[in-house]
Amino acid sequence: MEYLKSVDKVKLNIQAITSDPDWNKKQKSYREYCMSHADDVFIVVTDSKFGNEPSIVCLTNNGVDSGWYFYIGDLIEVKENPSLLEG
């Protein structure tokens, strides 16, 4: 995946996240968050402490910070269909 920038829209790649061999060792609150937001669309928020092309990003949902950092390989970029927007 290319680097994401702030304002890009993404969804959680639940298959990739739950396929992690350490999935069951991760914090229960993280696992619950991922599962309860599996179908949500998020806005990427980059943090300068991770550099100009970060592989770790934070997500917001309806203006609320998720409180979790995500590896970009665990995200699916949501592309808007321009033809639908022209309507």
TORKOL-4160 file (C-alpha; in steps of 0.2 Angstrom, whole numbers, padded with zeros to 4 digits, m for minus):
87
<pt num="1" X="0000" Y="0000" Z="0000"/>
<pt num="2" X="0006" Y="0018" Z="m0004"/>
<pt num="3" X="0008" Y="0029" Z="0011"/>
<pt num="4" X="m0008" Y="0037" Z="0017"/>
<pt num="5" X="m0010" Y="0055" Z="0021"/>
<pt num="6" X="m0022" Y="0065" Z="0032"/>
<pt num="7" X="m0039" Y="0065" Z="0026"/>
<pt num="8" X="m0038" Y="0049" Z="0016"/>
<pt num="9" X="m0053" Y="0037" Z="0020"/>
<pt num="10" X="m0050" Y="0019" Z="0025"/>
<pt num="11" X="m0058" Y="0004" Z="0033"/>
<pt num="12" X="m0050" Y="m0009" Z="0044"/>
<pt num="13" X="m0044" Y="m0024" Z="0036"/>
<pt num="14" X="m0051" Y="m0036" Z="0048"/>
<pt num="15" X="m0044" Y="m0051" Z="0039"/>
<pt num="16" X="m0027" Y="m0044" Z="0041"/>
<pt num="17" X="m0029" Y="m0038" Z="0059"/>
<pt num="18" X="m0036" Y="m0054" Z="0065"/>
<pt num="19" X="m0024" Y="m0065" Z="0055"/>
<pt num="20" X="m0010" Y="m0058" Z="0066"/>
<pt num="21" X="m0002" Y="m0073" Z="0076"/>
<pt num="22" X="m0003" Y="m0062" Z="0091"/>
<pt num="23" X="m0021" Y="m0057" Z="0089"/>
<pt num="24" X="m0027" Y="m0066" Z="0105"/>
<pt num="25" X="m0013" Y="m0058" Z="0115"/>
<pt num="26" X="m0018" Y="m0040" Z="0110"/>
<pt num="27" X="m0027" Y="m0030" Z="0123"/>
<pt num="28" X="m0046" Y="m0035" Z="0124"/>
<pt num="29" X="m0051" Y="m0017" Z="0122"/>
<pt num="30" X="m0041" Y="m0016" Z="0105"/>
<pt num="31" X="m0049" Y="m0032" Z="0099"/>
<pt num="32" X="m0066" Y="m0026" Z="0104"/>
<pt num="33" X="m0063" Y="m0009" Z="0095"/>
<pt num="34" X="m0058" Y="m0017" Z="0079"/>
<pt num="35" X="m0073" Y="m0029" Z="0079"/>
<pt num="36" X="m0086" Y="m0016" Z="0083"/>
<pt num="37" X="m0079" Y="m0004" Z="0070"/>
<pt num="38" X="m0076" Y="m0017" Z="0056"/>
<pt num="39" X="m0088" Y="m0009" Z="0044"/>
<pt num="40" X="m0084" Y="0009" Z="0048"/>
<pt num="41" X="m0075" Y="0022" Z="0037"/>
<pt num="42" X="m0062" Y="0032" Z="0045"/>
<pt num="43" X="m0052" Y="0047" Z="0041"/>
<pt num="44" X="m0033" Y="0045" Z="0042"/>
<pt num="45" X="m0023" Y="0057" Z="0054"/>
<pt num="46" X="m0004" Y="0057" Z="0052"/>
<pt num="47" X="0008" Y="0061" Z="0066"/>
<pt num="48" X="0024" Y="0070" Z="0062"/>
<pt num="49" X="0033" Y="0059" Z="0075"/>
<pt num="50" X="0031" Y="0045" Z="0062"/>
<pt num="51" X="0040" Y="0055" Z="0048"/>
<pt num="52" X="0034" Y="0061" Z="0032"/>
<pt num="53" X="0028" Y="0045" Z="0025"/>
<pt num="54" X="0022" Y="0035" Z="0040"/>
<pt num="55" X="0017" Y="0017" Z="0040"/>
<pt num="56" X="0008" Y="0020" Z="0057"/>
<pt num="57" X="m0007" Y="0032" Z="0058"/>
<pt num="58" X="m0021" Y="0036" Z="0069"/>
<pt num="59" X="m0039" Y="0036" Z="0063"/>
<pt num="60" X="m0054" Y="0047" Z="0067"/>
<pt num="61" X="m0073" Y="0042" Z="0065"/>
<pt num="62" X="m0086" Y="0056" Z="0065"/>
<pt num="63" X="m0073" Y="0068" Z="0072"/>
<pt num="64" X="m0068" Y="0056" Z="0087"/>
<pt num="65" X="m0050" Y="0050" Z="0088"/>
<pt num="66" X="m0050" Y="0031" Z="0089"/>
<pt num="67" X="m0036" Y="0031" Z="0102"/>
<pt num="68" X="m0027" Y="0018" Z="0093"/>
<pt num="69" X="m0012" Y="0018" Z="0081"/>
<pt num="70" X="m0014" Y="0007" Z="0065"/>
<pt num="71" X="m0001" Y="m0001" Z="0053"/>
<pt num="72" X="m0006" Y="0005" Z="0036"/>
<pt num="73" X="m0005" Y="m0013" Z="0030"/>
<pt num="74" X="m0020" Y="m0017" Z="0041"/>
<pt num="75" X="m0031" Y="m0004" Z="0032"/>
<pt num="76" X="m0040" Y="m0003" Z="0016"/>
<pt num="77" X="m0041" Y="0013" Z="0007"/>
<pt num="78" X="m0058" Y="0019" Z="0002"/>
<pt num="79" X="m0059" Y="0027" Z="m0015"/>
<pt num="80" X="m0074" Y="0038" Z="m0019"/>
<pt num="81" X="m0082" Y="0035" Z="m0036"/>
<pt num="82" X="m0081" Y="0052" Z="m0045"/>
<pt num="83" X="m0096" Y="0047" Z="m0056"/>
<pt num="84" X="m0107" Y="0044" Z="m0041"/>
<pt num="85" X="m0102" Y="0062" Z="m0034"/>
<pt num="86" X="m0107" Y="0070" Z="m0051"/>
<pt num="87" X="m0125" Y="0063" Z="m0050"/>
